Amino acid sequence: MTPPLVSGLAALARSTHPGPAIAVTLISVVLAIGAGLDPWRVALLGVAVGLNQASVGLSNDWIDAARDRAVGRTDKPVALGQISASAVRSAAIACAVAAVLLTAPLGWAATLAHTVFIGSAWAYNAGLKSTAVSVLPYVLSFGILPLVVTLARSEPALAAPWALALGALLGVAAHFANVLPDLDDDRATGVSGLPHRLGRRASGIATWAALVAASAIAVTGAGEPTVVQWAGLAATLAIAAVGTVLVLRRPPTRLLFQLIITAALVNVVLLAFAGERLLA
């Protein structure tokens, strides 16, 4: 029999939405390496973003606890009664505070940008997810991530506009891909964001259009494209083709989000190859 403490910690870990949290953390680390941050800054930023994403996942499960129970979500520990909403809430707040404090050694500008990142994501969970502008928190949080990275350098700098645009487009793709599998459950509990209003097919097409646009920017934004960048664009186009077929032929599943994350990582690697060209 699993001890209560161990089972409680396991439930808490699942409530962080570990898949997306790890993916976004990895994206920040790859960007930090590409932007030339010192190793200790890369490590600190990675931990801070990891806690940031943990807080976002935890706040989602805490705020949505009643809705998740109503639709019988079996992937949510709070809905299953494996951990209390109050415990998840406390952990969410603690992770958010720790994420901001850990960014402080990287400078006030990086800390401010990171705080905006977290605040935007929390605003989505707190209510913006049910509005026609539900995509905006994703645009802001993903769009500002390159700026958090470049401001965390020993000599802080602004991120290039094309890098911010690429991040924002990845945010659009992530939003639609994350929501599509839950459209019916969301509607049943009164959630009506932009993807719900556009419908499944239009949202699916918008997902891949945003991703391909991001890849095009990754190839052209940093100057003369290299063989690696053209290969990255080809890989993104191939993934987008598969994803579009999946959206048009069958109901979306978590596989769609996993494909988006894979394509996003390809784009981030291309972004990291830009090196100093990431800077404005």
C-alpha positions in Angstrom: 0.0 0.0 0.0 1.4 3.4 -1.0 2.0 5.7 2.0 -0.4 8.7 2.1 2.5 11.2 1.9 3.9 9.6 -1.2 0.5 9.3 -2.9 -0.3 12.9 -2.0 3.0 14.1 -3.5 2.4 12.0 -6.6 -1.0 13.6 -7.0 0.4 17.1 -6.5 3.1 16.4 -9.2 0.4 15.3 -11.7 -1.5 18.5 -11.0 1.4 20.6 -12.2 0.6 19.3 -15.8 4.1 18.0 -16.0 4.2 17.4 -19.8 3.6 21.1 -20.9 5.6 22.3 -17.8 8.7 20.3 -18.8 8.3 21.4 -22.5 8.2 25.1 -21.7 11.1 24.8 -19.3 13.1 23.0 -22.0 12.3 25.8 -24.4 13.5 28.4 -22.0 16.8 26.5 -21.4 17.4 26.1 -25.1 16.8 29.8 -25.7 19.0 30.7 -22.8 21.9 28.7 -24.2 21.4 30.2 -27.6 21.3 33.7 -26.2 24.7 33.1 -24.5 23.8 33.1 -20.9 26.3 32.0 -18.3 25.8 28.4 -17.2 24.5 29.4 -13.7 22.1 31.8 -15.3 20.8 29.1 -17.6 20.3 26.8 -14.7 18.6 29.4 -12.5 16.3 30.5 -15.3 15.4 26.9 -16.1 14.4 26.3 -12.4 12.4 29.5 -12.2 10.5 28.8 -15.4 9.9 25.2 -14.2 8.3 26.6 -11.0 6.4 29.2 -13.1 4.9 26.4 -15.2 4.2 24.2 -12.2 2.3 27.1 -10.6 0.2 27.6 -13.8 -0.7 23.9 -13.9 -1.6 23.8 -10.2 -3.7 27.0 -10.4 -5.6 25.5 -13.3 -6.5 22.3 -11.4 -7.4 24.4 -8.3 -9.6 26.9 -10.1 -11.2 24.3 -12.4 -11.8 21.7 -9.6 -15.6 22.0 -9.6 -15.8 21.9 -13.5 -13.4 19.0 -13.7 -15.6 17.0 -11.2 -18.7 17.9 -13.1 -17.5 16.3 -16.4 -15.7 13.4 -14.7 -12.1 14.3 -15.6 -10.1 11.2 -14.8 -6.7 12.9 -15.5 -7.2 15.5 -12.7 -6.1 14.4 -9.2 -8.3 17.0 -7.5 -11.4 15.9 -9.5 -10.6 12.3 -8.5 -10.4 13.3 -4.8 -6.7 12.2 -4.6 -5.7 15.6 -3.2 -7.6 18.6 -1.9 -8.1 21.8 -3.9 -6.8 23.8 -1.0 -3.5 21.9 -1.0 -3.1 22.5 -4.7 -3.9 26.2 -4.3 -1.3 26.6 -1.6 1.3 24.8 -3.8 0.4 27.0 -6.8 0.9 30.2 -4.8 4.2 28.9 -3.3 5.5 28.0 -6.7 4.6 31.3 -8.3 6.3 33.3 -5.5 9.4 31.0 -5.6 9.6 31.5 -9.4 9.6 35.3 -9.1 12.2 35.2 -6.2 14.5 32.9 -8.1 14.5 35.3 -11.1 15.7 38.2 -8.9 19.4 37.3 -9.2 19.0 37.6 -12.9 18.1 41.3 -12.7 15.1 43.4 -12.1 14.2 43.6 -15.8 14.1 39.8 -16.2 12.2 39.5 -12.9 9.6 42.0 -14.1 9.2 40.3 -17.5 8.9 36.9 -15.8 6.3 38.2 -13.4 4.2 39.5 -16.4 4.6 36.0 -17.9 3.2 34.3 -14.8 0.5 36.9 -14.2 -0.8 36.5 -17.8 -1.0 32.7 -17.5 -2.8 33.0 -14.2 -5.2 35.5 -15.7 -6.1 32.9 -18.3 -6.9 30.3 -15.7 -8.8 32.8 -13.5 -11.3 33.8 -16.2 -9.9 34.9 -19.5 -10.2 31.3 -20.8 -14.0 31.9 -21.0 -13.8 35.0 -23.2 -13.4 35.8 -26.9 -9.8 37.0 -26.1 -8.7 33.7 -24.5 -5.7 33.5 -26.8 -4.2 36.8 -25.6 -2.6 35.4 -22.4 -0.9 32.7 -24.5 0.3 35.4 -27.0 1.7 37.5 -24.1 3.3 34.8 -22.1 4.9 32.9 -25.0 5.7 36.2 -26.8 7.5 37.6 -23.7 9.6 34.4 -23.1 12.4 35.4 -25.4 12.5 38.8 -23.7 12.8 37.1 -20.3 15.8 35.2 -21.6 17.6 38.1 -23.2 17.0 40.3 -20.2 18.6 37.6 -18.0 22.0 38.0 -19.7 24.9 39.5 -17.7 24.4 42.4 -20.0 20.6 42.7 -20.4 19.3 43.3 -23.8 15.9 43.5 -25.6 14.9 40.6 -27.8 14.6 41.1 -31.5 11.0 41.9 -32.7 11.0 38.8 -34.9 11.8 36.6 -31.9 8.9 38.1 -29.9 6.6 37.5 -32.9 7.7 33.9 -33.2 7.1 33.3 -29.5 3.6 34.9 -29.8 2.7 32.6 -32.7 3.8 29.6 -30.8 1.5 30.8 -28.1 -1.4 30.9 -30.5 -0.7 27.4 -31.6 -0.3 26.1 -28.0 -3.6 27.7 -27.0 -5.7 26.1 -29.7 -4.0 22.7 -29.5 -4.4 22.6 -25.7 -8.1 23.5 -25.8 -9.3 21.4 -28.8 -9.5 18.0 -27.0 -11.6 19.6 -24.3 -14.1 21.6 -26.4 -17.2 19.5 -25.4 -16.3 19.3 -21.7 -15.6 23.0 -21.6 -18.9 23.9 -23.3 -20.7 21.6 -20.7 -19.3 23.7 -17.9 -19.8 27.2 -19.4 -16.3 27.8 -20.8 -16.4 29.6 -24.2 -13.1 30.9 -25.3 -12.0 31.8 -28.8 -11.5 28.1 -30.0 -15.0 27.2 -28.8 -16.4 30.1 -30.8 -14.5 29.3 -34.0 -15.3 25.6 -33.9 -13.1 22.5 -34.1 -12.1 22.7 -37.8 -11.3 26.4 -37.9 -9.4 26.2 -34.7 -7.4 23.2 -35.9 -6.5 25.0 -39.1 -5.6 28.2 -37.1 -3.3 26.0 -34.9 -1.2 24.8 -37.8 -1.3 28.1 -39.7 0.2 29.8 -36.7 2.9 27.2 -36.3 3.9 27.3 -40.0 4.1 31.1 -39.8 6.3 30.9 -36.7 8.6 28.5 -38.6 8.8 30.9 -41.5 9.8 33.7 -39.2 12.4 31.4 -37.6 14.0 30.8 -41.0 13.9 34.3 -42.3 14.0 36.5 -39.2 17.6 35.9 -38.3 19.1 36.7 -41.7 20.4 34.4 -44.4 18.8 30.9 -43.9 21.1 28.0 -43.3 20.7 24.3 -44.2 19.6 23.6 -40.6 16.9 26.2 -40.8 15.5 25.0 -44.1 15.5 21.5 -42.6 13.6 22.8 -39.5 11.0 24.4 -41.8 10.6 21.2 -43.7 10.1 19.3 -40.5 7.5 21.8 -39.2 5.6 21.6 -42.5 5.6 17.8 -42.3 4.3 17.8 -38.7 1.7 20.5 -39.7 0.5 18.3 -42.6 0.0 15.3 -40.3 -1.7 17.5 -37.6 -4.1 19.0 -40.1 -5.2 15.6 -41.4 -5.8 14.5 -37.8 -7.9 17.6 -37.1 -10.0 17.2 -40.2 -10.5 13.5 -40.0 -11.1 12.7 -36.3 -11.8 14.4 -33.0 -8.6 16.0 -31.5 -6.7 14.1 -28.8 -3.7 14.9 -26.7 -1.6 13.7 -29.6 -2.4 17.0 -31.3 -0.8 19.0 -28.4 2.2 16.6 -28.4 2.7 17.3 -32.1 2.5 21.0 -31.5 5.1 20.8 -28.7 7.4 18.8 -31.0 7.1 21.4 -33.7 7.5 24.2 -31.2 10.8 22.7 -30.0 12.0 22.5 -33.6 11.3 26.2 -34.0 13.0 27.0 -30.7 16.1 25.2 -31.7 16.1 27.3 -34.9 15.6 30.4 -32.7 18.6 29.3 -30.5 20.8 29.0 -33.6 20.3 32.7 -34.2 22.7 33.4 -31.3 23.4 37.2 -31.0 20.8 37.9 -33.7 18.2 37.1 -31.0 19.0 40.6 -29.6 17.3 43.7 -30.8 
